[in-house]
Amino acid sequence: MSSWFESYKDEVTKELENEVLKVALERFSRTYWNARNNALRKLPYYNYYRKRVREIKAWSIEHLDELVKMTKESVESLGGSFYLANNAGNAVEYISKVCESSNAKLVVKSKSMVTEELSLNEVLIEKGIEVVETDLGEWIIQLRSEKPSHIIYPAIHLTTEEIARTFSKTLNMEVPSDASKLVRIAREKLRQKFINADVGISGANVIAAETGTVLIIENEGNARFATNAPPVHICVSGIEKIVPTVEDAILVSRVITPNATGQLMPVYISLITGPSRTADIELKLTLGVHGPKEFHMVLVDNGRSKMVKDPDFKEASYCIRCGACLSDCPVYREIGGIVWSYKYMGGIGAIWTTFTHGLEKAAPIAFTCTTCGRCKAICPMEIDTPRMILKLREKLLKAGLTPKQLLTISENIKVFGNPFGIAKKAE
């Protein structure tokens, strides 16, 4: 019943021997910590912000049904379309229909973990639609046919040299190992995709229910292109991203940014409230000016309602997706996030995977966590992931999803008083 463990162990061993990964994660760790520490030193009110955001998240989760209803009313009052997807299949079906009704040939996307959760790209590509990731990290791993290794930095497992080799191979051109030149090439290749796109798909860092406003944090400017240039914008988000007001959403962004990227503020904070509009001609409201003519909000449940109703795991829904827990995790720093994930990485990823994809997918992630507690210490929401991991392991044991090696060790301790099965010497 734990045959998965042997193949997973082989994958972990392979990553431990991956020299490129070691170099990339070492560079990342050093740069990230310097940036984060410098940012927090300049934020005297950080502790107030993060405590207030936890209060906002806790209240929002308790009133989630009410906030979902309010969001729906707000979006529709703006001329947008709203869809609440109970599961991944419903979400993908709705998004596919919007793309098909728009005769979409090309879709551009900004970074979105929810669309990773839904395996959206694969479905759209099967339907003959070209899907282009426009976040630089996401585009790099798309060129390599890989999955993200970090929720903030999808290609952090790759060195500059490895990315240059990827560009040279996939773009059929000789590319030097120079970050600025790599960025310039990406800019040139992606710019026309934005202009020609039929549909833009984004995620959301936060959603304000009162106004139906989507808040997106970014540095590259690609999300602004993806949500503004195409005639149709589809925002895909989990229901847990909703807070009551724009003011609450802005406060959440102040906490996400230093923990995610080590900045006081991101380059761009976009606030999107429905399709573009004008009333410049005799105050007659007309939708669709320079921005999208259509705006669709797809809120995804996919197990989240069960999570927020489970007292053992509800706290996981407070996660603001800043990625700080991964960046300080000793396991992540050794093996990265490609092998240590299904869709979501790390200890908190094990909890999320349980509710979005089931216990079997969560088992390898859960038993890789050391429950050392560093994630809880750095988490701005003070989420007690180690406690939840232990609760999850109880569920996995009952489901017969515990590695047999651990069961043997447990039995040895009971019988022999040690994990090795060595009998005590007679005195």
BALUMSE-390666 format. One record per atom (N, C-alpha, C): x, y, z. Coordinates in steps of 0.2 Angstrom, whole numbers, plus 5000, padded with zeros to 4 digits. Atoms other than C-alpha are relative to their C-alpha. Example, Ala and Ser with C-alpha at 12.3 -4.5 7.8 and 13.67 -1.06 7.14 Angstrom:
! residues 2
c1,c2,c3
5004,4994,5000;
5062,4978,5039;
5004,5006,5000;
4996,4994,4999;
5068,4995,5036;
4996,5005,5003;
This chain:
! residues 427
c1,c2,c3
5004,4994,5000;
5000,5000,5000;
5004,5006,5000;
4996,4994,5000;
5015,5011,5001;
5006,4999,4995;
4996,5001,5005;
5023,5006,4985;
5003,5006,4997;
4999,4994,5002;
5023,5024,4980;
5007,5003,5003;
4994,4997,4996;
5037,5027,4993;
5006,4999,4997;
4993,5002,5003;
5051,5018,4984;
5001,5004,4994;
4999,4996,5005;
5049,5027,4968;
5001,5008,5002;
4999,4993,4998;
5047,5044,4977;
5007,5001,5003;
4993,5000,4997;
5063,5040,4987;
5005,5001,4995;
4995,4999,5005;
5072,5038,4971;
5000,5007,4997;
5000,4994,5003;
5066,5054,4964;
5003,5005,5005;
4996,4996,4996;
5072,5063,4980;
5007,4999,5000;
4992,5001,5000;
5089,5055,4980;
5003,5003,4993;
4997,4997,5006;
5091,5061,4962;
5000,5007,5001;
5000,4992,4999;
5087,5079,4967;
5006,5001,5005;
4995,4999,4996;
5099,5077,4981;
5007,5000,4997;
4994,5001,5004;
5113,5073,4968;
5000,5005,4995;
5001,4995,5005;
5107,5087,4957;
5005,5006,5001;
4995,4995,4999;
5122,5099,4956;
4997,5007,4998;
5003,4993,5002;
5113,5113,4946;
4995,5002,5005;
5005,4998,4995;
5099,5113,4959;
5003,5002,5006;
4997,4997,4994;
5111,5115,4973;
5003,5007,4999;
4998,4993,5002;
5119,5130,4965;
4995,5005,5000;
5005,4995,5000;
5103,5138,4961;
4996,5001,5006;
5003,4999,4993;
5095,5135,4978;
5005,5004,5005;
4995,4996,4996;
5111,5142,4986;
5000,5007,4998;
5000,4993,5002;
5111,5158,4976;
4993,5003,5002;
5007,4997,4998;
5092,5160,4979;
5000,5001,5007;
5001,4999,4993;
5093,5158,4998;
5004,5006,5002;
4996,4995,4998;
5107,5170,5000;
4997,5007,4998;
5003,4993,5002;
5099,5184,4989;
4993,5001,5003;
5007,4999,4997;
5081,5181,4996;
5001,5003,5007;
5000,4998,4993;
5086,5183,5014;
5003,5007,5001;
4998,4994,5000;
5096,5198,5011;
4995,5005,4999;
5005,4995,5002;
5082,5207,5002;
4994,5000,5005;
5006,5000,4995;
5068,5201,5015;
5002,5004,5006;
4998,4996,4994;
5078,5207,5030;
5001,5007,4999;
5000,4992,5001;
5082,5224,5022;
4993,5003,5000;
5006,4997,5000;
5064,5226,5018;
4996,5001,5006;
5004,5000,4994;
5057,5222,5035;
5003,5005,5005;
4997,4994,4996;
5070,5234,5043;
4997,5006,4999;
5003,4993,5002;
5061,5248,5034;
4993,5000,5001;
5007,5001,4999;
5044,5242,5039;
4998,5000,5007;
5001,5000,4992;
5041,5248,5057;
4993,4997,5002;
5006,5003,4998;
5023,5243,5056;
4998,4993,4998;
5001,5007,5003;
5025,5226,5049;
4996,4995,5005;
5003,5004,4995;
5020,5217,5065;
4993,5001,5001;
5007,4998,4999;
5004,5227,5066;
4996,4997,4993;
5003,5002,5007;
5001,5224,5047;
4998,4992,5000;
5001,5007,5001;
5003,5205,5048;
4995,4997,5005;
5006,5002,4995;
4992,5203,5064;
4993,5002,4998;
5006,4998,5003;
4979,5213,5056;
4997,4996,4994;
5002,5004,5006;
4979,5203,5040;
4998,4993,5003;
5003,5007,4998;
4977,5187,5050;
4993,5001,5003;
5007,4998,4998;
4962,5195,5058;
4995,5000,4995;
5004,5000,5006;
4955,5199,5041;
4999,4994,4997;
5001,5007,5003;
4958,5182,5035;
4996,4996,5004;
5004,5004,4995;
4951,5174,5050;
4992,5002,4999;
5007,4998,5000;
4935,5184,5049;
4997,4998,4993;
5002,5001,5007;
4934,5182,5030;
4998,4992,4999;
5001,5007,5001;
4935,5163,5031;
4993,4998,5004;
5006,5001,4996;
4921,5163,5045;
4994,5002,4996;
5006,4997,5004;
4910,5173,5033;
5001,4999,4992;
4999,5002,5007;
4915,5165,5017;
4994,5000,4995;
5006,5001,5004;
4898,5161,5010;
4997,5007,4998;
5003,4993,5001;
4892,5179,5013;
5005,5004,4995;
4995,4996,5005;
4908,5186,5004;
5000,4998,4993;
5001,5002,5007;
4906,5175,4989;
4994,5003,4997;
5006,4997,5003;
4888,5181,4987;
5001,5007,4998;
4998,4993,5001;
4894,5199,4989;
5004,5001,4994;
4995,5000,5006;
4908,5196,4976;
4996,4999,4994;
5004,5001,5005;
4895,5189,4964;
4996,5006,4998;
5005,4995,5001;
4883,5203,4966;
5004,5006,4997;
4996,4994,5002;
4897,5216,4964;
5003,4999,4993;
4997,5001,5007;
4905,5208,4948;
4994,5001,4995;
5006,5000,5005;
4888,5206,4939;
4997,5007,5000;
5003,4993,5000;
4883,5224,4944;
5005,5005,4995;
4995,4996,5004;
4899,5230,4934;
4999,4998,4993;
5000,5002,5007;
4894,5221,4918;
5004,4994,4999;
4996,5006,5001;
4905,5206,4922;
4996,4994,5001;
5004,5006,4999;
4901,5188,4923;
5004,4996,5005;
4998,5003,4994;
4903,5177,4938;
4999,4993,5000;
5001,5007,5000;
4905,5158,4940;
5003,4997,5006;
4998,5004,4994;
4907,5148,4956;
5001,4993,4998;
4998,5007,5002;
4916,5131,4952;
5000,4996,5006;
5000,5005,4994;
4912,5117,4964;
5007,4996,5000;
4994,5005,5001;
4927,5107,4957;
5004,5002,4994;
4996,4998,5006;
4941,5108,4945;
4997,4999,4993;
5003,5001,5007;
4931,5100,4931;
4995,5005,4998;
5004,4995,5002;
4918,5113,4932;
5003,5007,4998;
4996,4994,5002;
4931,5127,4932;
5002,5000,4993;
4997,5000,5007;
4940,5121,4917;
4995,5000,4994;
5006,5000,5005;
4923,5118,4908;
4998,5007,4998;
5002,4993,5001;
4918,5136,4910;
5005,5004,4997;
4995,4996,5004;
4934,5143,4905;
5001,4998,4993;
5000,5003,5007;
4935,5132,4890;
4994,5003,4996;
5005,4997,5004;
4918,5138,4885;
5001,5007,4998;
4999,4993,5001;
4922,5156,4887;
5006,5001,4994;
4995,5000,5005;
4938,5153,4876;
4997,4998,4993;
5003,5002,5006;
4928,5144,4863;
4995,5005,4997;
5005,4995,5002;
4914,5157,4862;
5004,5006,4997;
4996,4994,5003;
4928,5170,4859;
5004,4998,4994;
4996,5003,5006;
4935,5159,4845;
5007,5001,5001;
4993,4999,4998;
4951,5160,4855;
5005,4995,4996;
4994,5004,5003;
4967,5154,4845;
5006,5001,5005;
4994,4998,4995;
4979,5162,4858;
4998,5002,5006;
5001,4997,4994;
4978,5164,4876;
5007,5001,5004;
4994,4998,4996;
4991,5173,4887;
4998,5000,5007;
5002,5001,4993;
4992,5170,4905;
5005,5003,5005;
4995,4998,4995;
5000,5178,4920;
5000,4995,5006;
4999,5006,4995;
5006,5167,4935;
4994,4999,5004;
5006,5002,4996;
4992,5158,4944;
5001,4993,5002;
5000,5007,4998;
4994,5143,4955;
4993,4996,5000;
5007,5003,5001;
4975,5140,4954;
5000,4996,4993;
5000,5003,5006;
4977,5137,4936;
5004,4993,4999;
4996,5007,4999;
4991,5124,4940;
4996,4995,5003;
5005,5005,4996;
4979,5116,4952;
4995,4997,4995;
5005,5003,5005;
4966,5114,4938;
5003,4997,4994;
4997,5003,5006;
4979,5108,4925;
4996,5003,4994;
5003,4996,5005;
4971,5122,4914;
5003,5000,4993;
4996,5000,5007;
4985,5123,4901;
4999,4994,4996;
5000,5006,5003;
4984,5105,4897;
4993,4999,4996;
5007,5000,5003;
4965,5106,4893;
5000,5004,4994;
5001,4995,5005;
4966,5121,4883;
5004,4998,4994;
4995,5002,5005;
4981,5115,4873;
4997,4994,4996;
5004,5005,5003;
4971,5099,4869;
4995,5002,4996;
5006,4998,5004;
4957,5109,4862;
5003,5004,4994;
4997,4996,5006;
4970,5117,4849;
5001,5007,5002;
4999,4993,4998;
4972,5133,4859;
5007,5001,5002;
4993,4999,4998;
4990,5140,4860;
4999,5004,5007;
5000,4997,4994;
4993,5145,4878;
5007,5002,5002;
4993,4997,4998;
5008,5156,4883;
5000,5003,5007;
4998,4997,4994;
5014,5159,4900;
5004,5006,4999;
4996,4994,5002;
5020,5177,4901;
5004,5002,5006;
4995,4999,4994;
5028,5177,4919;
5007,4997,4997;
4994,5003,5002;
5046,5175,4915;
5002,4993,5002;
4998,5006,4997;
5049,5161,4927;
4995,4994,4997;
5005,5005,5002;
5033,5152,4921;
5002,4999,4992;
4999,5001,5007;
5038,5155,4902;
5006,4995,5000;
4994,5004,5000;
5055,5147,4906;
4998,4993,5001;
5001,5007,4999;
5048,5131,4913;
4995,4997,4995;
5004,5002,5006;
5035,5131,4899;
5004,4997,4994;
4995,5002,5005;
5049,5130,4887;
5003,4993,5001;
4997,5006,4998;
5056,5116,4897;
4995,4994,5001;
5005,5005,4999;
5040,5107,4899;
5000,4997,5007;
5000,5002,4993;
5042,5107,4918;
4995,5003,5004;
5005,4996,4995;
5031,5112,4933;
5004,5004,5004;
4996,4995,4995;
5035,5126,4945;
5003,4997,5005;
4997,5003,4994;
5047,5123,4959;
4999,5005,5006;
5002,4995,4994;
5041,5138,4970;
4994,5004,4998;
5006,4997,5001;
5025,5147,4971;
5001,5007,4998;
4999,4993,5002;
5033,5164,4968;
5006,5000,4995;
4994,5001,5005;
5049,5159,4958;
5000,4993,4997;
5001,5007,5003;
5044,5145,4947;
5006,4997,4997;
4994,5003,5003;
5061,5143,4939;
5006,5001,5004;
4995,4999,4996;
5071,5145,4954;
5005,4995,5001;
4995,5006,5000;
5079,5128,4952;
5005,5000,4995;
4995,5000,5006;
5088,5133,4937;
5005,5006,5001;
4995,4995,5000;
5104,5143,4936;
5000,5004,4993;
5000,4996,5006;
5107,5157,4923;
5003,4997,4994;
4997,5004,5006;
5118,5146,4913;
4995,4995,4997;
5004,5005,5003;
5105,5132,4912;
4994,5004,4996;
5006,4996,5004;
5091,5145,4907;
5003,5002,4993;
4997,4998,5007;
5103,5151,4893;
5000,4994,4996;
5000,5006,5004;
5105,5134,4887;
4993,4998,4998;
5007,5001,5002;
5086,5132,4887;
4998,5004,4994;
5001,4995,5005;
5084,5148,4877;
5003,4998,4993;
4996,5002,5006;
5097,5142,4865;
4997,4994,4996;
5003,5006,5003;
5089,5125,4862;
4993,5001,4997;
5007,5000,5002;
5071,5130,4861;
4998,5006,4995;
5002,4994,5004;
5072,5147,4852;
5005,5000,4994;
4995,5001,5005;
5086,5141,4840;
5004,5006,4998;
4995,4994,5001;
5098,5155,4843;
5005,4999,5006;
4995,5000,4995;
5114,5157,4853;
4999,5005,5005;
5002,4995,4994;
5110,5165,4870;
5006,5000,5005;
4995,4999,4995;
5124,5171,4882;
4997,4999,5007;
5002,5001,4993;
5123,5167,4901;
5000,5007,5003;
5000,4993,4997;
5118,5185,4905;
4993,5002,5001;
5007,4999,4998;
5102,5189,4915;
4996,5005,4996;
5003,4994,5003;
5099,5206,4907;
4998,4998,4992;
5002,5002,5007;
5100,5198,4889;
4995,4995,4999;
5006,5005,5000;
5089,5184,4893;
4993,5003,5001;
5006,4996,4999;
5076,5196,4900;
4998,5004,4993;
5002,4996,5006;
5077,5206,4884;
4997,4996,4994;
5002,5005,5005;
5075,5191,4873;
4993,4998,5002;
5007,5002,4998;
5059,5186,4883;
4996,5005,4998;
5005,4995,5002;
5052,5203,4881;
4999,5001,4993;
5001,5000,5007;
5055,5203,4862;
4995,4994,4998;
5004,5006,5003;
5047,5185,4860;
4993,5001,5003;
5007,5000,4997;
5032,5189,4872;
4996,5006,4998;
5004,4994,5002;
5027,5206,4866;
4995,4999,4995;
5005,5001,5005;
5018,5201,4851;
4995,4996,5002;
5005,5005,4997;
5009,5187,4860;
4995,5004,5003;
5005,4996,4996;
5001,5200,4871;
4995,5004,4995;
5004,4996,5005;
4995,5210,4856;
4995,4996,4996;
5004,5005,5005;
4988,5195,4846;
4995,4996,5004;
5004,5005,4996;
4980,5186,4861;
4993,5002,5000;
5008,5000,5000;
4961,5183,4861;
4997,5000,5007;
5002,5001,4993;
4960,5179,4879;
5006,5001,5005;
4995,5000,4994;
4970,5184,4895;
4997,4997,5006;
5002,5004,4994;
4969,5173,4910;
5005,5002,5006;
4996,4998,4994;
4975,5179,4927;
4998,4997,5006;
5002,5002,4993;
4975,5174,4945;
4998,5006,5004;
5001,4994,4995;
4972,5186,4960;
5004,4999,5006;
4997,5001,4993;
4982,5189,4975;
4995,5001,5006;
5005,4999,4995;
4967,5196,4984;
4994,5002,4996;
5007,4997,5003;
4948,5200,4979;
4996,5003,5006;
5004,4996,4995;
4938,5213,4988;
4993,4999,4998;
5007,5001,5002;
4920,5208,4989;
4995,5006,4999;
5005,4994,5000;
4912,5225,4992;
5000,5003,4993;
5000,4997,5006;
4917,5231,4975;
5002,4995,4994;
4998,5005,5006;
4922,5215,4965;
5006,5001,4997;
4994,4998,5002;
4939,5221,4964;
5006,4995,5000;
4994,5005,5000;
4954,5210,4959;
5006,5004,5001;
4993,4997,4999;
4971,5215,4966;
5005,4995,4998;
4995,5004,5003;
4986,5208,4957;
5007,5004,5001;
4993,4997,4999;
5004,5211,4963;
5005,4997,4995;
4995,5003,5004;
5018,5209,4951;
5006,5006,4999;
4994,4995,5002;
5035,5217,4945;
5002,5000,4993;
4998,5000,5007;
5037,5212,4927;
4995,5004,4995;
5004,4996,5004;
5022,5221,4920;
4996,4995,4995;
5003,5005,5004;
5016,5205,4911;
4992,4999,5002;
5007,5000,4998;
5000,5204,4921;
4996,5005,4998;
5003,4994,5003;
4995,5221,4916;
4998,4999,4993;
5001,5002,5007;
4997,5216,4898;
4995,4995,4999;
5004,5005,5001;
4988,5200,4900;
4993,5001,5002;
5007,4998,4998;
4973,5208,4909;
4997,5006,4996;
5002,4994,5003;
4972,5223,4898;
5000,5000,4992;
5000,5000,5007;
4977,5220,4880;
4995,4995,4997;
5005,5004,5004;
4966,5205,4875;
4993,5002,5001;
5007,4998,5000;
4947,5208,4872;
4996,4997,5006;
5004,5004,4994;
4942,5195,4886;
5005,4999,5005;
4996,5001,4994;
4949,5194,4903;
4997,4995,5005;
5003,5005,4995;
4946,5178,4914;
5005,5000,5006;
4997,5000,4994;
4951,5180,4932;
4998,4993,5004;
5001,5006,4996;
4953,5163,4941;
5003,5000,5007;
4997,5000,4993;
4955,5162,4960;
4996,4995,5004;
5003,5003,4995;
4952,5152,4975;
4995,5004,5004;
5005,4996,4996;
4937,5157,4986;
5003,5003,5006;
4997,4998,4993;
4949,5159,5001;
5004,5007,4999;
4996,4993,5001;
4957,5175,4992;
4995,5006,5002;
5005,4995,4999;
4941,5185,4996;
5001,5003,5007;
5000,4996,4994;
4942,5199,5009;
4994,5005,4999;
5006,4995,5001;
4928,5212,5013;
5001,5006,4995;
5000,4994,5003;
4935,5228,5006;
5007,5001,4996;
4994,4998,5003;
4949,5236,4995;
5005,5002,5005;
4995,4998,4995;
4957,5243,5010;
5003,4994,5003;
4997,5007,4997;
4959,5225,5017;
5004,4997,4995;
4996,5003,5005;
4966,5219,5001;
5007,5004,4999;
4994,4996,5001;
4979,5233,5000;
5004,4998,5006;
4996,5002,4994;
4984,5228,5018;
5003,4993,4999;
4997,5007,5001;
4986,5210,5013;
5006,5001,4995;
4995,4999,5005;
4997,5216,4998;
5007,5003,5004;
4994,4998,4996;
5009,5225,5011;
5003,4995,5004;
4997,5006,4996;
5012,5209,5020;
5003,4995,4995;
4997,5005,5005;
5014,5198,5004;
5006,5002,4998;
4994,4997,5004;
5027,5209,4996;
5007,4999,5003;
4994,5001,4997;
5041,5209,5008;
5002,4993,5001;
4999,5008,4999;
5039,5190,5012;
5001,4997,4993;
5000,5004,5006;
5037,5185,4994;
5007,5002,4996;
4994,4998,5004;
5051,5196,4985;
5005,5005,5003;
4995,4996,4997;
5060,5206,4998;
4999,5007,4998;
5001,4993,5002;
5052,5223,4993;
4996,5003,5005;
5005,4997,4996;
5043,5236,5002;
4994,5001,4996;
5006,5000,5004;
5031,5238,4988;
5002,4997,4993;
4999,5002,5007;
5030,5229,4971;
5000,5005,4995;
5000,4995,5005;
5033,5238,4955;
4992,5002,4998;
5007,4999,5002;
5014,5236,4950;
4995,4997,5005;
5006,5002,4997;
4998,5234,4960;
4994,5002,4996;
5005,4999,5005;
4984,5232,4948;
4993,4999,5004;
5007,5001,4997;
4966,5235,4955;
4995,5000,4994;
5004,5001,5005;
4954,5228,4942;
4992,4999,5002;
5007,5001,4998;
4935,5231,4944;
4996,5000,4994;
5005,5001,5005;
4925,5224,4930;
5004,5001,4993;
4997,4998,5006;
4928,5227,4911;
5001,5007,4999;
4998,4993,5001;
4935,5243,4904;
4993,5004,4998;
5006,4996,5001;
4922,5257,4902;
5001,5007,4999;
5000,4992,5001;
4918,5275,4897;
4993,5003,5001;
5006,4997,5001;
4905,5287,4899;
5001,5007,4998;
4998,4994,5003;
4913,5301,4890;
4995,5003,4995;
5005,4997,5005;
4899,5303,4877;
4993,5000,5003;
5007,4998,4997;
4884,5311,4885;
4999,4995,5006;
5000,5004,4994;
4888,5301,4901;
4996,4993,4999;
5002,5006,5001;
4882,5285,4892;
5005,4995,5001;
4995,5005,4998;
4890,5270,4900;
5001,4995,4994;
4998,5005,5005;
4899,5259,4887;
5006,4996,5002;
4995,5004,4997;
4909,5244,4891;
5005,4998,4994;
4995,5002,5005;
4925,5239,4881;
5003,5006,4997;
4997,4994,5003;
4936,5254,4878;
5007,4997,4997;
4994,5002,5002;
4955,5251,4877;
5002,4993,5004;
4999,5007,4996;
4954,5236,4890;
4995,4995,4997;
5004,5006,5002;
4944,5220,4889;
4993,5003,4999;
5007,5000,5001;
4926,5220,4883;
4996,4996,5005;
5003,5005,4995;
4922,5205,4894;
5005,4999,5006;
4997,5002,4994;
4927,5201,4911;
4996,4994,5004;
5003,5006,4997;
4924,5184,4919;
5004,4999,5006;
4996,5002,4994;
4928,5180,4937;
4997,4992,5001;
5001,5007,4998;
4929,5161,4941;
5003,4999,5007;
4998,5002,4993;
4930,5157,4959;
5000,4992,5001;
4999,5008,4999;
4936,5139,4963;
4999,4998,5007;
5001,5003,4993;
4930,5129,4978;
5005,4994,5000;
4996,5006,5001;
4938,5112,4974;
5003,4998,5006;
4998,5003,4993;
4939,5106,4992;
5001,5005,5005;
4999,4995,4995;
4941,5123,5000;
4995,5000,5005;
5005,4999,4995;
4924,5123,5008;
5001,4994,5006;
4999,5006,4995;
4928,5106,5017;
5006,5002,5004;
4994,4998,4996;
4945,5113,5022;
4998,5005,5006;
5002,4994,4995;
4937,5129,5031;
4996,4997,5005;
5004,5003,4995;
4925,5118,5040;
5003,4995,5004;
4996,5005,4997;
4938,5106,5046;
5004,5003,5006;
4996,4997,4995;
4944,5112,5063;
5008,4999,5001;
4992,5002,5000;
4961,5103,5061;
5004,5003,4995;
4996,4997,5005;
4965,5111,5045;
4998,5007,4997;
5003,4994,5002;
4955,5127,5043;
5005,5005,5000;
4995,4995,5000;
4970,5137,5047;
5004,5001,4994;
4997,5000,5006;
4978,5132,5031;
4997,5005,4995;
5004,4996,5004;
4965,5143,5022;
5002,5008,5001;
4997,4993,4999;
4974,5159,5030;
5006,5001,4996;
4994,4999,5004;
4989,5156,5018;
4999,5006,4995;
5001,4994,5005;
4992,5172,5008;
5005,4999,4994;
4996,5002,5006;
5004,5163,4996;
5006,5004,4999;
4994,4996,5000;
5019,5173,5000;
5007,4996,4999;
4994,5004,5001;
5031,5158,4999;
5006,5000,5005;
4995,4999,4995;
5041,5163,5014;
5002,4993,5004;
4999,5006,4997;
5039,5146,5022;
5004,4995,4996;
4995,5004,5004;
5047,5137,5007;
5007,5003,5000;
4994,4996,5000;
5061,5150,5007;
5004,4998,5006;
4996,5002,4993;
5066,5145,5025;
5000,4993,5001;
5001,5007,4998;
5062,5127,5024;
5007,4996,4998;
4994,5004,5001;
5078,5115,5026;
4999,4995,4995;
5001,5005,5005;
5070,5102,5016;
5000,5003,4993;
5000,4996,5007;
5066,5114,5001;
5007,5002,4998;
4993,4998,5003;
5084,5120,5001;
5004,4994,4998;
4996,5006,5003;
5090,5102,4998;
4997,4997,4994;
5003,5004,5005;
5077,5095,4986;
4996,5005,4995;
5005,4996,5004;
5067,5110,4979;
4993,4998,5000;
5007,5001,5000;
5049,5110,4975;
4997,4996,4994;
5003,5004,5005;
5047,5100,4959;
4999,4993,5002;
5001,5006,4998;
5049,5083,4967;
4995,5000,5007;
5003,4999,4994;
5042,5089,4984;
4993,5004,4999;
5006,4997,5002;
5025,5093,4977;
4995,4996,4996;
5004,5002,5006;
5010,5088,4967;
4998,5006,4996;
5001,4994,5003;
5003,5105,4963;
5003,5005,5005;
4998,4996,4995;
5007,5114,4979;
5006,4997,5004;
4994,5002,4998;
5024,5113,4987;
5001,5000,5008;
4998,4999,4993;
5031,5110,5005;
4995,4998,5005;
5005,5002,4995;
5022,5107,5021;
4993,5002,5000;
5007,4997,5001;
5008,5119,5018;
4997,4997,4994;
5002,5003,5006;
5007,5111,5001;
4997,4993,5001;
5003,5007,4998;
5003,5094,5009;
4993,5001,5002;
5007,4999,4997;
4988,5101,5018;
4995,5002,4994;
5004,4998,5006;
4982,5110,5002;
4998,4994,4995;
5001,5006,5005;
4984,5094,4991;
4995,4995,5003;
5005,5005,4998;
4974,5084,5003;
4993,5002,4998;
5007,4997,5001;
4959,5095,5000;
4998,5001,4992;
5001,4998,5007;
4962,5099,4982;
5000,4993,4995;
4999,5006,5004;
4968,5082,4975;
5000,4993,5004;
5001,5006,4997;
4966,5069,4989;
5006,4998,5004;
4995,5003,4996;
4976,5059,5002;
5006,4997,4997;
4995,5003,5003;
4986,5049,4990;
5005,5004,4997;
4995,4995,5003;
4994,5064,4981;
5003,5004,5006;
4997,4996,4995;
4997,5072,4998;
5005,4996,5004;
4996,5004,4996;
5006,5057,5006;
5007,5001,5000;
4993,4999,5001;
5023,5059,4999;
5003,5007,5003;
4998,4993,4998;
5024,5078,5003;
4999,5000,5008;
5001,5000,4993;
5017,5075,5021;
5006,4996,5003;
4995,5004,4997;
5030,5062,5025;
5008,5002,4999;
4993,4997,5001;
5045,5072,5018;
5001,5006,5005;
5000,4994,4995;
5041,5087,5030;
5003,4997,5007;
4997,5002,4994;
5052,5086,5046;
4997,5003,5006;
5003,4997,4995;
5040,5096,5056;
5004,5004,5005;
4996,4996,4996;
5054,5107,5062;
4998,5006,5003;
5004,4994,4998;
5043,5122,5064;
5003,5007,4997;
4997,4994,5003;
5054,5135,5054;
4994,5003,4996;
5005,4997,5004;
5039,5138,5043;
4995,5004,5004;
5004,4996,4996;
5028,5143,5057;
5003,5006,5003;
4997,4995,4997;
5041,5154,5064;
5001,5006,4995;
4999,4995,5005;
5043,5164,5048;
4993,5002,4997;
5006,4999,5003;
5025,5163,5042;
4997,5007,5003;
5003,4994,4998;
5017,5181,5043;
4993,4999,5003;
5007,5001,4997;
5000,5173,5047;
5001,4995,5006;
4998,5005,4995;
5009,5161,5060;
4996,4994,5000;
5003,5006,5002;
5001,5146,5052;
5004,4994,5003;
4996,5006,4996;
5005,5130,5063;
5000,4994,4995;
5000,5006,5005;
5009,5119,5048;
5003,4994,5003;
4998,5007,4997;
5019,5106,5059;
4994,4997,5003;
5006,5003,4997;
5003,5103,5069;
4996,4997,4995;
5004,5002,5005;
4993,5101,5054;
5003,4994,4996;
4996,5006,5003;
5006,5089,5046;
4999,4994,5005;
5000,5005,4995;
5005,5078,5062;
4992,4997,4999;
5007,5002,5001;
4986,5078,5060;
4998,4996,4994;
5001,5004,5006;
4987,5073,5042;
5003,4993,5000;
4997,5007,4999;
4999,5059,5046;
4995,4995,5003;
5005,5004,4997;
4985,5052,5057;
4995,4997,4995;
5005,5002,5005;
4973,5052,5043;
5003,4995,4995;
4997,5005,5005;
4986,5044,5031;
5001,4993,5003;
4999,5007,4996;
4989,5030,5044;
4994,4996,4999;
5006,5004,5000;
4971,5026,5045;
4998,4998,4993;
5001,5002,5007;
4970,5026,5026;
5005,4995,4997;
4995,5005,5003;
4984,5014,5024;
5005,5003,4995;
4995,4997,5005;
4996,5027,5016;
5006,5002,5004;
4994,4998,4997;
5010,5027,5028;
5006,4995,4997;
4995,5005,5003;
5027,5020,5021;
5001,4995,5005;
4999,5006,4996;
5030,5003,5027;
5007,5000,5005;
4994,4999,4996;
5048,5008,5033;
4998,5003,5007;
5002,4996,4994;
5040,5020,5046;
4996,4995,5005;
5004,5005,4996;
5027,5006,5052;
5005,4995,5003;
4995,5005,4998;
5042,4994,5054;
5004,5004,5006;
4997,4996,4995;
5051,5008,5064;
4996,5000,5007;
5005,4999,4995;
5036,5011,5075;
4999,4994,5004;
5001,5006,4996;
5034,4993,5079;
5006,4998,5004;
4994,5001,4997;
5052,4991,5083;
5001,5003,5007;
5000,4996,4994;
5051,5005,5096;
4995,4997,5005;
5004,5003,4995;
5036,4996,5104;
5003,4994,5003;
4997,5007,4997;
5044,4979,5105;
5007,5000,5003;
4993,5001,4998;
5062,4982,5107;
5003,5007,5003;
4998,4994,4997;
5063,5000,5113;
5005,5004,4996;
4996,4996,5005;
5073,5006,5098;
4998,4999,4993;
5002,5001,5007;
5070,5009,5080;
5003,4995,4995;
4996,5005,5004;
5082,4996,5074;
4998,4993,5000;
5002,5007,4999;
5074,4980,5080;
5005,4996,5004;
4994,5003,4997;
5089,4976,5091;
4997,4998,5007;
5003,5002,4993;
5084,4965,5106;
5005,5002,5005;
4996,4998,4994;
5090,4971,5123;
5004,4994,5003;
4996,5005,4998;
5104,4961,5130;
4997,4998,5007;
5002,5002,4994;
5100,4950,5145;
5005,5003,5006;
4996,4997,4995;
5106,4958,5161;
5002,4994,5005;
